Amino acid sequence: MRKGSVKALGAKIKKYRKLRGLSQVELAVIISLSPGYIGSIEQGIRYPSLKTLEKLARALKVPVNELFY
């Protein structure tokens, strides 16, 4: 995946997290990941696995494909 695409994905996750009124820590607890990992996804540093994307989408109450468009 291109660097710009990873950054766009991270920005979408951050957008939906904020819309749900969740902190990185709260989201991390919900999906059993570290807050640092959530932060690195949102910054476009790390690309989450499909399984993690599914967990994120479920926690953010959006379809997985919504995170890409």
Secondary structure, 3 states (H helix, E strand, C coil): CCHHHHHHHHHHHHHHHHHCCCCHHHHHHHHCCCHHHHHHHHCCCCCCCHHHHHHHHHHHCCCHHHHCC
